[in-house]
Amino acid sequence: NATNPHISIPVSGIGKQGKIGFSPASLNLGRSMVGQPVVRTLNLVNRNPVPMMIDMITSNNPQFVPSGCADTSIPAGMSCPVTLTFTPSTMGRQMGKLMIEDDAAGSPQTVNMIGTGR
């Protein structure tokens, strides 16, 4: 239309948020007798200006079992504690990765874990 040279086009989309922070950044669960659990806490920190959805939290090593925060929305600037239980099944150094699937860029986020069975 020559009388109205401005055109309005509605747009929509979904943007990706920045990565979630971890406190501590990696987790050493220490030493434990084989078969004896050790429990530690990792805080997931939302450093974004909007809520962040945590979909799933898993471990690639069955000796490290996470619980908490899955299917949770973390408000902006807040945190959510994840409990990690390390139960060594063999003696020696054990390593694993905690994987956090969320709606942030670069998902899944990972945290290195280490523990020692004795």
Disulfide bonds with the S-S distance in Angstrom:
Cys69-Cys80 2.02
